[in-house]
């Protein structure tokens, strides 16, 4: 991976992490068309770079994250993240295989787009208007919805926001809870990829942090990508909630369908 490619992936991640269009799916497609999708460092980068975007949530909502008097907030996040931690650990190998499939991404984009066309009408009677009113049961069910996003192209943001709306949260509250839930989820995914997971590099197994610190180029590439995704995500978050309140999910659904069809056509031409 070159520095330019890391910037491209950082921009893609920053824009798409909090939109219901799948950041992982878009990074897989971007790396595929740049010809770097099979590189172990690229796969590590695509997981860990998301932490840069996620940190933008902590910065923007720092008062919420560091208000230790409201400890129930942290309990709700822990309850919500448990399903993804368990299933992610049990099915890590299967998920990794899917991460190499642009076809899976394109099909997921299209199917998810169709769902988003109708989701506003499906859940249009919210009763939970503040984060304080979210119960532990609500959080756990939203966490189950998040597990669907382990399929590349589904979108963690879309799955958790839809899960929130299904649990009677308003669109804006569901979106904010989705942002909050992203922090422990991606922190866990990054920690696993860096510390526990074994990666094969030129026939040699090594931990993620060993690959990352193998040379100064890897560190610089990752650092630049993380900073880019952080800055771009800050802008995306500020725009997303107001857009969602005003227009709903329909435009995102249309985009997903068009993008998925274009990718299918491009994949067909590359055969």
WOLINLIN-V773002 format. One record per residue. N is the residue number from 0. RES is the residue in three letters. SS is DSSP state (alpha for helix, beta for strand, coil for the rest). Layout:
N;RES;SS  N;RES;SS
This chain:
0;UNK;coil  1;UNK;coil  2;UNK;alpha  3;UNK;alpha  4;UNK;alpha  5;UNK;alpha  6;UNK;alpha  7;UNK;alpha  8;UNK;alpha  9;UNK;alpha  10;UNK;alpha  11;UNK;alpha  12;UNK;alpha  13;UNK;alpha  14;UNK;alpha  15;UNK;alpha  16;UNK;coil  17;UNK;coil  18;UNK;coil  19;UNK;coil  20;UNK;coil  21;UNK;coil  22;UNK;alpha  23;UNK;alpha  24;UNK;alpha  25;UNK;alpha  26;UNK;alpha  27;UNK;alpha  28;UNK;alpha  29;UNK;alpha  30;UNK;alpha  31;UNK;alpha  32;UNK;alpha  33;UNK;coil  34;UNK;coil  35;UNK;coil  36;UNK;coil  37;UNK;coil  38;UNK;coil  39;UNK;alpha  40;UNK;alpha  41;UNK;alpha  42;UNK;alpha  43;UNK;alpha  44;UNK;alpha  45;UNK;alpha  46;UNK;alpha  47;UNK;alpha  48;UNK;coil  49;UNK;alpha  50;UNK;alpha  51;UNK;alpha  52;UNK;alpha  53;UNK;alpha  54;UNK;alpha  55;UNK;alpha  56;UNK;alpha  57;UNK;alpha  58;UNK;alpha  59;UNK;alpha  60;UNK;coil  61;UNK;alpha  62;UNK;alpha  63;UNK;alpha  64;UNK;alpha  65;UNK;coil  66;UNK;coil  67;UNK;coil  68;UNK;coil  69;UNK;coil  70;UNK;alpha  71;UNK;alpha  72;UNK;alpha  73;UNK;alpha  74;UNK;alpha  75;UNK;alpha  76;UNK;alpha  77;UNK;alpha  78;UNK;alpha  79;UNK;alpha  80;UNK;alpha  81;UNK;alpha  82;UNK;alpha  83;UNK;alpha  84;UNK;alpha  85;UNK;alpha  86;UNK;alpha  87;UNK;alpha  88;UNK;alpha  89;UNK;alpha  90;UNK;coil  91;UNK;alpha  92;UNK;alpha  93;UNK;alpha  94;UNK;alpha  95;UNK;alpha  96;UNK;alpha  97;UNK;alpha  98;UNK;coil  99;UNK;coil  100;UNK;coil  101;UNK;alpha  102;UNK;alpha  103;UNK;alpha  104;UNK;alpha  105;UNK;alpha  106;UNK;alpha  107;UNK;alpha  108;UNK;alpha  109;UNK;alpha  110;UNK;alpha  111;UNK;alpha  112;UNK;alpha  113;UNK;alpha  114;UNK;alpha  115;UNK;alpha  116;UNK;alpha  117;UNK;alpha  118;UNK;alpha  119;UNK;alpha  120;UNK;alpha  121;UNK;alpha  122;UNK;coil  123;UNK;coil  124;UNK;coil  125;UNK;coil  126;UNK;coil  127;UNK;beta  128;UNK;coil  129;UNK;coil  130;UNK;alpha  131;UNK;alpha  132;UNK;alpha  133;UNK;coil  134;UNK;coil  135;UNK;alpha  136;UNK;alpha  137;UNK;alpha  138;UNK;alpha  139;UNK;alpha  140;UNK;alpha  141;UNK;alpha  142;UNK;alpha  143;UNK;alpha  144;UNK;alpha  145;UNK;alpha  146;UNK;alpha  147;UNK;alpha  148;UNK;alpha  149;UNK;alpha  150;UNK;coil  151;UNK;coil  152;UNK;coil  153;UNK;coil  154;UNK;coil  155;UNK;alpha  156;UNK;alpha  157;UNK;alpha  158;UNK;alpha  159;UNK;alpha  160;UNK;alpha  161;UNK;alpha  162;UNK;alpha  163;UNK;alpha  164;UNK;alpha  165;UNK;alpha  166;UNK;coil  167;UNK;coil  168;UNK;beta  169;UNK;coil  170;UNK;alpha  171;UNK;alpha  172;UNK;alpha  173;UNK;alpha  174;UNK;alpha  175;UNK;alpha  176;UNK;alpha  177;UNK;alpha  178;UNK;alpha  179;UNK;alpha  180;UNK;alpha  181;UNK;alpha  182;UNK;alpha  183;UNK;alpha  184;UNK;alpha  185;UNK;alpha  186;UNK;alpha  187;UNK;alpha  188;UNK;alpha  189;UNK;alpha  190;UNK;alpha  191;UNK;alpha  192;UNK;alpha  193;UNK;alpha  194;UNK;alpha  195;UNK;alpha  196;UNK;coil  197;UNK;beta  198;UNK;beta  199;UNK;beta  200;UNK;beta  201;UNK;coil  202;UNK;coil  203;UNK;beta  204;UNK;beta  205;UNK;beta  206;UNK;beta  207;UNK;alpha  208;UNK;alpha  209;UNK;alpha  210;UNK;alpha  211;UNK;alpha  212;UNK;coil  213;UNK;coil  214;UNK;coil  215;UNK;alpha  216;UNK;alpha  217;UNK;alpha  218;UNK;alpha  219;UNK;alpha  220;UNK;alpha  221;UNK;alpha  222;UNK;alpha  223;UNK;alpha  224;UNK;alpha  225;UNK;alpha  226;UNK;alpha  227;UNK;alpha  228;UNK;alpha  229;UNK;alpha  230;UNK;alpha  231;UNK;alpha  232;UNK;alpha  233;UNK;alpha  234;UNK;alpha  235;UNK;alpha  236;UNK;alpha  237;UNK;alpha  238;UNK;alpha  239;UNK;alpha  240;UNK;alpha  241;UNK;alpha  242;UNK;alpha  243;UNK;alpha  244;UNK;alpha  245;UNK;alpha  246;UNK;alpha  247;UNK;coil  248;UNK;coil  249;UNK;alpha  250;UNK;alpha  251;UNK;alpha  252;UNK;alpha  253;UNK;alpha  254;UNK;alpha  255;UNK;alpha  256;UNK;alpha  257;UNK;alpha  258;UNK;alpha  259;UNK;alpha  260;UNK;alpha  261;UNK;alpha  262;UNK;alpha  263;UNK;alpha  264;UNK;alpha  265;UNK;alpha  266;UNK;alpha  267;UNK;alpha  268;UNK;alpha  269;UNK;alpha  270;UNK;coil
